[in-house]
Amino acid sequence: MTAEMSSSEARNHFAEVVGRAQHAGVSTVITSYGRRVAAVVPAEVLDLLEELEDRGLSRMAREAKADPGGTVDHATLLAEFVRH
């Protein structure tokens, strides 16, 4: 489940937002002038995102290492990851 609120609402109800993420698994999208700018998510969601990022970076590193054509700098590797 996902809720949405403005940054001022999130600031005024911060403990409630964190409590819903922690106890009910509710993610809250925070908006500024109607644009999504941040989110408070359950820790398990962040753990999963970090794991997926690590897997993707590891895969890209293996592919780059297997390429006999040369090296890939960190910025290029991250830019490629962001595109996927």
QUILINLIN-V800208 format. One record per helix or strand of 2 or more residues. SS is the DSSP state (H for helix, E for strand). FROM is the first residue (numbers start at 1). TO is the last residue. If there is no record, write none. Layout:
<<SS & FROM & TO> <SS & FROM & TO>>
This chain:
<<E & 2 & 6> <H & 7 & 12> <H & 14 & 24> <E & 27 & 32> <E & 35 & 40> <H & 43 & 66> <H & 74 & 83>>
